[in-house]
Amino acid sequence: MSTAKVKIDKALLDKIKKFAEMSGYSSPEEFIAHCLEKEVAKIEQADSEEEVKKKLKGLGYIG
């Protein structure tokens, strides 16, 4: 598996570490990957490009 580095705010990383441990994940990286996979799956299920744009706008990724 190929990996890449992503910068995350320290305060958010601290929360991620806490919740990853509480939820039984083996690492914060595993928790983050799982969360991202779930969000990508939601977007992939969209019926149209316009629906994808609305979801991304709702998540604050696009304006």
N, C-alpha and C positions, 0 to 999 in steps of 0.2 A: 504494500500500500504506500502510495506517495503521500507526503505531507507538506504543509506550508505553514508558515508562522503568521499569526494575526495579532495585532496590538489591541489590548483591552485595558480599559481604565482600571486602575488598581482597586478602587472601591468595588467595582463590579466583579473583578476577579476574586476578591475576598468573599463576596456573596456566593459566587459560583463554587468556590472550594467548600464552603460550609454546606450548601445544598447538595453538592455531589456526594459528600461524605454521608449526610443524613439519608440520602436516597439509595445508598448502597452502590454507587458507581465506583469503579476501580481507580478512577482519576478524574480530575477536573476536565481533562481533554475528552474523555469518554462522554461525560455529561454534556459538554458543549457540542460535540459531534451529534449526539442523540437529539438535542434540542434543534439544531440546524436541520437535521434530516427530517424532523417532523414538520418544520416550517416550509421547507422546500416541497415536501409531499403535498401540503395543503395548496401551495401555489400551482403545482403541476396538475392538480385536479380541476383547476379552473377551466371553464368552458371556452373562454375566448381571451384574446390578448387584452381586450378592454377590461375584462374581469381581473386579469392579472395586475394591470395597472392600478385598478381600484384597491386591490388588496395591498399592494406595495405602498400606495399612498396612505392607506389606513394604518399601515405599520410605521409610517414616517420615513420610508426609504426614498420616496420621490415626492416632489412638490407639485 
